[in-house]
Amino acid sequence: MASISQSLIAPSRTHHLLLLHRSLSFSKSSLLPGLNSTSHLVSSLPLSLRHAKSRSLVPAVRASIEVPAAIRPGGTVETDRLPSDVRDRSIQAVDSLGGRVTVGDVAAQAGLKLDEAERALQALAADTGGFLEVSDEGDVLYTFPKDYRAKLAAKSFKLKVEPLVEKAKGAFAYLIRVSFGTALIASIVLVYTTIIALASSQSDEDNRKRRSSFNSGVTVFFNPTDLFWYWDVNYYKRRQIESEGKLNFIESVFSFVFGDGDPNQGLEEERWKLIGQYISSNGGVVTAEELAPFLDVPPLDSNKEQDEESYILPVLLRFQGHPEVDEQGNILYRFPSLQRTASSRRIGRKEYVGTRLAQSIIGIDKYFKEKKWKFSKTNASQRALVVGLGALNLFGVIILGVMLKDVTTMPRGLISLVSQLLPLLQGYAASFFAIPFFRWLQLLRTNNEITKRNEARLERARALELPNPSLRRKLVSARDMASQKVIRPEEIVYTTRNDMMDQDYEEKEWDRRFRELE
């Protein structure tokens, strides 16, 4: 067991390096090479040490090196304990940032909470043989091998089974949805067959005419080959990826009844990615007005001199930011964890205000825009066909109900079965139009709210492009206070990549040099 117990009082850079290396010594009995050293080092570095300045007064820090249960090496795959979306977004962020990251890098890139990003990096490092690096200022970096994805896939049973489970869940959910459309054809066939059977008891000639009329009507409405397209478990995903094209008959049926899925699926994750990347690109210091185009904000009120900034609270909680007041009395928001990075980013300079500021931040949208819901992707002729089939079914159910009431002696067989199923057929025929009607009312209300939110965010974005003098001074002050610390390889003073023998030799060498300085 080791502890950080040195009192550091305004040390020089060399003196600080000696103390830091000496404080990070590990006993051989508690540290395994490679993978296990990752778990021990993570817990030994408190947050205060990660952001300590080497040339400033640093108070004495005492922290025991304990191995958290969540990352203790063993038979358990730690990554399997993470939520799937947190794991996937963290892996994508690590890949996009080149495999060498800080917690703030991953949180900003993936839009995750800082504690979520830290847990994800710890688990990934423990499962894939990742390494930790410590800078001379106490910053912790996570470094992953190029084949870390392959190592994780080979080790994690959850990653192997998860795609199969998702496909099974999607197929089951899709089966429930499309059964409504399949029932339309079955209902029409069953209802009109029963009507014809009832009418046949009156006249054989009538029976032939009605059966001929019924058969000709069915062949006009749908092609049996459409059923092969109907049973497609990836329908919603396929329709979102494909360009706007013509739907076949069966697709148009349940598109009319149930719609085509949420157009904003996954958009909330994109919102937090935009916010995190914007803050990081601006050096970790921003104004509330800069984040307003990405949040759900009320419209600007020209009667108020100063806007209420409570809408920024979710951002402060997610990225652990805090307010600061500049010399002019403006409230700015600093996010220390997003100011320290392993990769160099372009920071907006103070002269980049207004339109030039928006143009200087490449790859980040000016504001967050929600998509409106569509009632259906069917065109006018397809909707007319679907409505016609639904009306045909509804009319047939009404006629059948009247005919069954006039029957004194219920024949056995098909007619008896249909009479028992009549309440179910009536409910289906009514719901075929009731569901789209209530869905249409809901879409009107939802789209109206989306329009208001989009307009409010667009209004805030335009205010940033042409800021008034007060807002311009506030933006310039934020750029002045912004900073970004890029942790370079030459600043690394300790890494778990070294094996135990090298580490022991380096420890003795640092101790010798430390005694010489004393």
C-alpha positions as CSV (number, residue, x, y, z in Angstrom):
1,M,0.0,0.0,0.0
2,A,1.3,3.4,-0.9
3,S,0.2,6.9,-0.2
4,I,0.7,10.4,-1.5
5,S,2.0,12.2,1.5
6,Q,4.6,14.7,0.4
7,S,4.1,18.4,1.2
8,L,4.7,20.4,-1.9
9,I,5.4,24.1,-1.3
10,A,6.1,26.1,-4.4
11,P,8.5,23.6,-5.9
12,S,10.5,24.1,-9.1
13,R,9.7,21.9,-12.1
14,T,12.5,19.4,-11.4
15,H,11.7,19.3,-7.7
16,H,8.0,18.7,-8.5
17,L,8.8,15.9,-10.9
18,L,10.9,14.2,-8.3
19,L,8.2,14.4,-5.7
20,L,5.5,13.3,-8.1
21,H,7.4,10.2,-9.2
22,R,8.3,9.3,-5.6
23,S,4.7,9.6,-4.6
24,L,3.6,7.2,-7.3
25,S,5.7,4.2,-6.2
26,F,3.9,0.9,-5.9
27,S,4.7,-2.2,-3.9
28,K,5.3,-5.4,-6.0
29,S,2.8,-7.4,-4.1
30,S,-0.1,-5.0,-4.9
31,L,0.6,-4.3,-8.5
32,L,0.5,-6.6,-11.5
33,P,2.2,-5.5,-14.7
34,G,0.3,-4.1,-17.6
35,L,-3.5,-4.5,-17.1
36,N,-3.5,-4.5,-13.3
37,S,-1.5,-1.4,-12.9
38,T,-4.2,0.5,-14.7
39,S,-6.7,-0.2,-12.0
40,H,-4.4,0.8,-9.1
41,L,-3.3,4.1,-10.6
42,V,-6.8,5.4,-11.4
43,S,-7.9,5.4,-7.8
44,S,-4.7,6.9,-6.5
45,L,-5.1,10.2,-8.2
46,P,-7.6,12.6,-6.7
47,L,-9.3,15.2,-8.8
48,S,-7.4,18.0,-7.1
49,L,-4.1,16.5,-8.2
50,R,-5.2,16.2,-11.8
51,H,-5.6,19.9,-12.2
52,A,-2.8,21.0,-9.9
53,K,-0.4,23.6,-11.3
54,S,3.3,22.8,-11.0
55,R,4.4,26.4,-10.4
56,S,1.8,27.3,-7.8
57,L,1.4,26.6,-4.2
58,V,0.1,23.0,-3.8
59,P,-1.2,21.9,-0.4
60,A,-0.3,18.5,1.1
61,V,-2.4,15.7,-0.4
62,R,-3.0,12.4,1.3
63,A,-4.7,9.6,-0.6
64,S,-4.4,5.9,-0.2
65,I,-4.2,3.7,-3.3
66,E,-7.3,1.5,-3.1
67,V,-8.5,-0.6,-6.1
68,P,-12.2,0.2,-6.7
69,A,-14.3,-2.9,-7.0
70,A,-15.6,-1.7,-10.3
71,I,-12.2,-2.0,-12.0
72,R,-10.5,-4.7,-9.9
73,P,-9.0,-7.2,-12.4
74,G,-10.3,-10.7,-12.4
75,G,-12.8,-12.9,-14.3
76,T,-15.5,-10.2,-14.7
77,V,-15.5,-8.1,-17.8
78,E,-15.9,-4.6,-16.4
79,T,-17.1,-3.1,-19.7
80,D,-20.2,-5.4,-19.6
81,R,-21.3,-3.4,-16.5
82,L,-21.6,-0.2,-18.5
83,P,-24.8,0.8,-20.2
84,S,-24.6,-0.1,-23.9
85,D,-24.9,3.5,-25.1
86,V,-22.3,4.8,-22.8
87,R,-19.9,2.0,-23.8
88,D,-20.5,2.5,-27.6
89,R,-20.2,6.3,-27.4
90,S,-17.0,6.1,-25.4
91,I,-15.4,3.7,-27.8
92,Q,-16.4,5.9,-30.8
93,A,-14.8,8.9,-29.0
94,V,-11.6,7.1,-28.2
95,D,-11.4,6.0,-31.9
96,S,-12.0,9.5,-33.2
97,L,-9.4,11.0,-30.8
98,G,-6.6,8.6,-31.7
99,G,-6.6,6.3,-28.7
100,R,-4.9,8.8,-26.3
101,V,-7.5,10.8,-24.3
102,T,-8.4,12.5,-21.1
103,V,-11.7,12.1,-19.3
104,G,-12.7,15.6,-20.6
105,D,-11.9,14.7,-24.2
106,V,-14.3,11.7,-24.1
107,A,-17.0,13.6,-22.3
108,A,-16.9,16.5,-24.8
109,Q,-16.6,14.3,-27.9
110,A,-19.3,11.8,-26.8
111,G,-21.6,14.2,-24.9
112,L,-21.3,12.0,-21.7
113,K,-21.3,13.1,-18.1
114,L,-17.8,13.3,-16.7
115,D,-18.4,10.5,-14.2
116,E,-19.8,8.3,-17.0
117,A,-16.8,9.0,-19.2
118,E,-14.4,8.2,-16.4
119,R,-16.1,4.9,-15.5
120,A,-16.1,3.9,-19.1
121,L,-12.4,4.7,-19.6
122,Q,-11.5,2.8,-16.5
123,A,-13.5,-0.3,-17.6
124,L,-12.1,-0.1,-21.1
125,A,-8.5,0.2,-19.8
126,A,-9.0,-2.7,-17.4
127,D,-10.4,-5.0,-20.1
128,T,-8.2,-4.1,-23.1
129,G,-4.8,-3.7,-21.5
130,G,-4.8,0.1,-21.7
131,F,-2.2,2.2,-20.0
132,L,-2.4,5.4,-17.9
133,E,0.0,8.3,-18.3
134,V,0.5,11.0,-15.7
135,S,1.8,14.5,-16.6
136,D,4.0,16.7,-14.5
137,E,0.9,18.6,-13.4
138,G,-1.0,15.5,-12.3
139,D,-3.2,15.1,-15.3
140,V,-4.2,11.5,-16.1
141,L,-4.4,10.3,-19.7
142,Y,-5.7,6.9,-21.0
143,T,-3.8,5.3,-23.8
144,F,-5.3,2.3,-25.7
145,P,-3.5,-0.1,-28.0
146,K,-4.6,-0.2,-31.7
147,D,-6.2,-3.6,-31.3
148,Y,-8.2,-2.7,-28.2
149,R,-11.5,-3.2,-30.0
150,A,-10.5,-6.8,-31.0
151,K,-9.4,-7.6,-27.4
152,L,-12.6,-6.3,-26.0
153,A,-14.8,-8.2,-28.5
154,A,-12.9,-11.4,-27.7
155,K,-13.3,-11.0,-24.0
156,S,-16.9,-9.7,-23.7
157,F,-19.7,-12.2,-24.0
158,K,-22.2,-9.3,-23.9
159,L,-20.8,-7.8,-27.1
160,K,-21.2,-11.1,-28.8
161,V,-24.8,-11.7,-27.7
162,E,-26.1,-8.1,-27.8
163,P,-26.5,-7.9,-31.6
164,L,-28.6,-11.1,-31.6
165,V,-30.7,-9.9,-28.7
166,E,-31.4,-6.5,-30.4
167,K,-32.4,-8.3,-33.6
168,A,-34.7,-10.6,-31.7
169,K,-36.3,-7.6,-29.9
170,G,-36.7,-5.7,-33.1
171,A,-38.2,-8.7,-34.9
172,F,-40.7,-9.2,-32.1
173,A,-41.7,-5.5,-31.9
174,Y,-42.0,-5.4,-35.7
175,L,-44.1,-8.6,-35.7
176,I,-46.6,-6.9,-33.4
177,R,-46.8,-3.7,-35.6
178,V,-47.2,-5.4,-38.9
179,S,-49.8,-7.9,-37.7
180,F,-52.2,-5.0,-37.7
181,G,-51.7,-4.5,-41.5
182,T,-51.8,-8.3,-42.2
183,A,-55.2,-8.4,-40.4
184,L,-56.6,-5.9,-42.9
185,I,-56.3,-8.4,-45.7
186,A,-57.5,-11.3,-43.5
187,S,-60.5,-9.2,-42.3
188,I,-61.6,-8.2,-45.8
189,V,-61.4,-11.8,-47.0
190,L,-63.2,-13.2,-43.9
191,V,-65.9,-10.6,-43.8
192,Y,-66.9,-10.7,-47.5
193,T,-66.6,-14.5,-47.7
194,T,-69.1,-14.7,-44.8
195,I,-71.4,-12.2,-46.5
196,I,-71.3,-14.3,-49.6
197,A,-72.0,-17.5,-47.6
198,L,-75.0,-15.9,-46.0
199,A,-76.4,-14.6,-49.2
200,S,-75.9,-18.0,-50.9
201,S,-78.7,-19.4,-48.8
202,Q,-81.2,-17.2,-50.7
203,S,-80.1,-17.7,-54.3
204,D,-77.4,-19.7,-56.1
205,E,-77.3,-17.0,-58.8
206,D,-76.8,-14.3,-56.2
207,N,-74.0,-16.4,-54.8
208,R,-72.1,-16.5,-58.1
209,K,-72.5,-12.8,-58.7
210,R,-71.3,-11.8,-55.3
211,R,-68.4,-14.2,-55.2
212,S,-67.3,-13.0,-58.7
213,S,-67.5,-9.4,-57.5
214,F,-65.6,-10.1,-54.3
215,N,-62.8,-11.9,-56.0
216,S,-62.3,-9.2,-58.7
217,G,-62.2,-6.6,-55.9
218,V,-59.4,-8.3,-54.0
219,T,-57.0,-8.7,-56.9
220,V,-57.2,-5.0,-57.7
221,F,-56.0,-3.9,-54.2
222,F,-52.9,-5.8,-53.5
223,N,-50.2,-8.0,-55.0
224,P,-49.4,-11.2,-53.0
225,T,-45.6,-10.6,-53.6
226,D,-45.9,-7.5,-51.4
227,L,-46.1,-9.9,-48.4
228,F,-42.4,-10.6,-48.9
229,W,-41.6,-6.9,-48.4
230,Y,-44.0,-6.7,-45.5
231,W,-42.2,-9.0,-43.2
232,D,-39.1,-6.9,-43.0
233,V,-37.9,-6.5,-39.4
234,N,-35.6,-3.6,-40.4
235,Y,-38.4,-1.6,-42.0
236,Y,-38.1,1.6,-39.9
237,K,-34.3,1.7,-40.2
238,R,-34.4,1.0,-43.9
239,R,-37.0,3.7,-44.6
240,Q,-34.9,6.2,-42.7
241,I,-31.8,5.4,-44.6
242,E,-33.3,5.1,-48.0
243,S,-34.2,8.2,-50.0
244,E,-37.9,9.2,-50.3
245,G,-39.2,6.5,-52.7
246,K,-42.4,4.8,-53.5
247,L,-43.8,2.5,-50.8
248,N,-45.3,-0.8,-51.8
249,F,-48.8,-1.6,-50.8
250,I,-48.2,-3.4,-47.5
251,E,-45.7,-0.7,-46.4
252,S,-48.2,2.0,-47.1
253,V,-50.8,0.3,-45.0
254,F,-48.9,0.4,-41.7
255,S,-47.2,3.6,-42.6
256,F,-50.7,5.2,-42.7
257,V,-51.8,3.6,-39.5
258,F,-48.6,3.8,-37.3
259,G,-46.4,6.3,-39.1
260,D,-42.7,5.8,-39.9
261,G,-40.9,6.1,-36.6
262,D,-39.4,8.9,-34.5
263,P,-37.5,11.3,-36.8
264,N,-35.5,12.6,-33.8
265,Q,-34.3,9.2,-32.6
266,G,-30.8,9.6,-31.1
267,L,-31.0,13.4,-31.5
268,E,-30.6,14.0,-27.8
269,E,-27.2,12.4,-27.8
270,E,-26.2,14.6,-30.7
271,R,-27.3,17.7,-28.8
272,W,-24.9,16.9,-25.9
273,K,-22.1,16.2,-28.4
274,L,-22.6,19.6,-30.0
275,I,-22.6,21.3,-26.6
276,G,-19.5,19.4,-25.4
277,Q,-17.6,20.0,-28.6
278,Y,-18.6,23.7,-28.6
279,I,-17.3,24.3,-25.0
280,S,-14.1,22.4,-25.7
281,S,-13.5,24.3,-28.9
282,N,-13.9,27.6,-27.1
283,G,-11.3,26.8,-24.4
284,G,-13.7,25.7,-21.7
285,V,-15.1,29.2,-21.0
286,V,-18.4,30.2,-22.5
287,T,-21.4,32.5,-21.9
288,A,-25.0,31.3,-21.4
289,E,-25.9,33.0,-24.7
290,E,-23.5,30.8,-26.6
291,L,-25.1,27.6,-25.3
292,A,-28.7,28.8,-25.7
293,P,-29.0,27.8,-29.4
294,F,-28.4,24.2,-28.3
295,L,-30.9,24.1,-25.4
296,D,-34.6,24.3,-24.8
297,V,-34.9,28.1,-24.1
298,P,-37.8,30.5,-24.1
299,P,-38.0,33.2,-26.8
300,L,-36.0,36.4,-26.3
301,D,-37.9,39.1,-24.4
302,S,-37.0,42.5,-25.6
303,N,-38.5,44.0,-22.4
304,K,-35.9,42.3,-20.2
305,E,-32.4,43.8,-20.0
306,Q,-30.9,40.5,-18.8
307,D,-32.2,37.1,-19.7
308,E,-32.6,34.4,-17.1
309,E,-29.9,31.8,-17.4
310,S,-31.3,28.9,-15.4
311,Y,-31.5,26.9,-18.7
312,I,-27.7,26.3,-18.5
313,L,-28.0,24.3,-15.2
314,P,-28.2,20.9,-17.0
315,V,-24.9,21.7,-18.8
316,L,-23.1,22.6,-15.6
317,L,-24.2,19.4,-14.0
318,R,-23.2,17.2,-16.9
319,F,-19.8,18.7,-17.5
320,Q,-19.1,19.9,-13.9
321,G,-18.8,23.6,-14.8
322,H,-19.2,26.6,-12.5
323,P,-19.9,30.3,-12.9
324,E,-17.3,33.0,-12.7
325,V,-17.7,36.7,-12.7
326,D,-15.3,38.8,-14.8
327,E,-14.0,42.3,-14.0
328,Q,-17.0,43.9,-15.8
329,G,-19.5,41.9,-13.7
330,N,-20.5,39.5,-16.5
331,I,-21.3,35.9,-15.5
332,L,-19.3,33.4,-17.5
333,Y,-19.1,29.6,-17.1
334,R,-15.9,27.6,-16.9
335,F,-15.5,23.9,-17.4
336,P,-12.1,22.9,-16.1
337,S,-12.2,19.3,-17.2
338,L,-12.8,20.3,-20.8
339,Q,-9.8,22.6,-20.8
340,R,-7.2,19.8,-20.5
341,T,-6.8,17.6,-23.5
342,A,-4.5,15.1,-25.1
343,S,-5.1,16.5,-28.6
344,S,-4.6,20.1,-29.9
345,R,-7.8,21.9,-30.8
346,R,-8.4,25.2,-32.4
347,I,-9.6,27.8,-29.9
348,G,-11.7,30.7,-31.0
349,R,-9.7,33.9,-30.5
350,K,-11.2,36.9,-28.9
351,E,-11.6,38.8,-32.2
352,Y,-13.8,36.0,-33.5
353,V,-17.1,37.3,-32.2
354,G,-20.4,37.2,-34.0
355,T,-20.5,35.8,-37.5
356,R,-16.8,35.2,-37.6
357,L,-17.0,33.2,-34.4
358,A,-19.6,30.9,-35.9
359,Q,-17.5,30.5,-39.0
360,S,-14.3,29.8,-37.0
361,I,-15.7,26.7,-35.2
362,I,-15.6,24.2,-38.0
363,G,-17.9,21.1,-37.9
364,I,-20.3,22.4,-35.2
365,D,-23.8,23.4,-36.1
366,K,-25.0,26.9,-35.3
367,Y,-28.0,25.7,-33.4
368,F,-29.8,22.5,-32.5
369,K,-32.7,21.7,-34.8
370,E,-35.4,19.1,-34.2
371,K,-37.1,17.4,-37.1
372,K,-40.9,17.6,-37.4
373,W,-42.9,14.4,-37.4
374,K,-44.5,13.3,-40.6
375,F,-48.0,11.7,-40.6
376,S,-46.9,9.2,-43.3
377,K,-44.4,8.8,-46.1
378,T,-47.2,7.6,-48.4
379,N,-48.2,9.7,-51.4
380,A,-51.7,10.8,-52.2
381,S,-52.6,7.9,-54.4
382,Q,-51.3,5.4,-51.8
383,R,-53.2,7.0,-49.0
384,A,-56.4,6.9,-51.1
385,L,-55.9,3.2,-51.7
386,V,-55.3,2.5,-48.0
387,V,-58.3,4.6,-47.0
388,G,-60.4,2.8,-49.6
389,L,-59.4,-0.6,-48.3
390,G,-60.1,0.5,-44.7
391,A,-63.5,1.9,-45.7
392,L,-64.3,-1.3,-47.6
393,N,-63.5,-3.4,-44.5
394,L,-65.6,-1.1,-42.3
395,F,-68.5,-1.2,-44.7
396,G,-68.3,-5.0,-44.9
397,V,-68.3,-5.3,-41.1
398,I,-71.4,-3.1,-40.7
399,I,-73.3,-5.1,-43.4
400,L,-72.2,-8.4,-41.9
401,G,-73.5,-7.3,-38.4
402,V,-76.9,-6.4,-39.9
403,M,-77.1,-9.7,-41.7
404,L,-76.2,-11.8,-38.7
405,K,-78.9,-10.1,-36.6
406,D,-81.5,-11.3,-39.2
407,V,-80.3,-14.9,-39.0
408,T,-82.8,-17.0,-36.9
409,T,-80.8,-20.2,-36.9
410,M,-77.0,-19.8,-36.9
411,P,-75.4,-22.3,-39.4
412,R,-72.4,-24.2,-38.2
413,G,-68.9,-23.7,-39.7
414,L,-67.5,-20.5,-41.0
415,I,-70.6,-18.3,-40.3
416,S,-70.7,-19.5,-36.7
417,L,-67.0,-18.8,-36.2
418,V,-67.3,-15.3,-37.8
419,S,-70.3,-14.4,-35.6
420,Q,-68.2,-15.1,-32.5
421,L,-65.3,-13.0,-34.0
422,L,-67.6,-10.1,-35.0
423,P,-66.8,-7.8,-31.9
424,L,-63.1,-8.2,-32.7
425,L,-63.6,-7.4,-36.4
426,Q,-65.7,-4.4,-35.5
427,G,-63.0,-3.1,-33.1
428,Y,-60.3,-3.6,-35.7
429,A,-62.3,-1.8,-38.4
430,A,-62.9,1.2,-36.1
431,S,-59.4,1.3,-34.8
432,F,-58.0,1.3,-38.4
433,F,-59.3,4.9,-38.6
434,A,-59.2,5.9,-35.0
435,I,-55.5,5.3,-34.5
436,P,-54.4,7.6,-37.4
437,F,-57.0,10.2,-36.4
438,F,-55.7,10.5,-32.8
439,R,-52.1,10.2,-34.1
440,W,-52.7,13.2,-36.4
441,L,-54.0,15.3,-33.5
442,Q,-51.0,14.4,-31.5
443,L,-48.7,15.3,-34.4
444,L,-50.2,18.7,-34.8
445,R,-49.5,19.5,-31.1
446,T,-46.0,18.0,-31.2
447,N,-45.0,19.7,-34.4
448,N,-46.3,23.0,-33.0
449,E,-44.1,22.7,-30.0
450,I,-41.1,21.7,-32.1
451,T,-41.6,24.7,-34.3
452,K,-41.6,27.0,-31.2
453,R,-38.4,25.5,-29.8
454,N,-36.6,25.6,-33.2
455,E,-37.6,29.2,-33.7
456,A,-36.4,30.2,-30.1
457,R,-33.1,28.5,-30.7
458,L,-32.7,30.1,-34.2
459,E,-33.4,33.5,-32.6
460,R,-30.6,33.0,-30.1
461,A,-28.2,31.9,-32.8
462,R,-29.0,35.0,-34.9
463,A,-28.4,37.2,-31.8
464,L,-24.9,35.7,-31.6
465,E,-24.2,36.5,-35.2
466,L,-25.1,40.2,-34.7
467,P,-24.4,40.8,-31.0
468,N,-25.2,44.0,-29.3
469,P,-22.4,45.9,-27.6
470,S,-23.1,44.4,-24.2
471,L,-23.1,40.8,-25.5
472,R,-20.0,41.5,-27.6
473,R,-18.0,42.6,-24.6
474,K,-19.2,39.5,-22.7
475,L,-18.1,37.2,-25.6
476,V,-14.7,38.9,-25.8
477,S,-14.3,38.5,-22.0
478,A,-15.1,34.8,-22.4
479,R,-12.4,34.4,-25.1
480,D,-9.9,36.2,-22.9
481,M,-10.5,33.9,-20.0
482,A,-10.5,30.8,-22.2
483,S,-7.5,28.5,-22.0
484,Q,-6.6,25.0,-23.2
485,K,-3.8,22.8,-21.8
486,V,-2.5,20.2,-24.4
487,I,-0.7,17.5,-22.5
488,R,2.2,16.5,-24.7
489,P,4.2,13.3,-24.6
490,E,7.3,15.0,-23.3
491,E,5.3,16.2,-20.2
492,I,4.6,12.6,-19.1
493,V,6.5,11.7,-16.0
494,Y,4.9,8.3,-15.2
495,T,3.2,5.6,-17.3
496,T,1.9,2.1,-16.4
497,R,3.3,0.9,-19.7
498,N,6.7,0.2,-18.0
499,D,7.2,-3.2,-16.4
500,M,8.1,-3.6,-12.7
501,M,11.9,-3.9,-13.2
502,D,12.1,-0.7,-15.2
503,Q,9.8,1.0,-12.7
504,D,12.0,-0.1,-9.7
505,Y,15.2,1.1,-11.5
506,E,13.6,4.5,-12.2
507,E,12.3,4.8,-8.7
508,K,15.8,4.3,-7.3
509,E,17.3,6.7,-9.8
510,W,14.7,9.4,-8.9
511,D,15.4,8.8,-5.2
512,R,19.1,9.2,-5.7
513,R,18.7,12.5,-7.6
514,F,16.2,13.7,-5.0
515,R,18.8,13.1,-2.2
516,E,21.4,14.9,-4.2
517,L,19.2,18.0,-4.5
518,E,18.5,17.9,-0.8
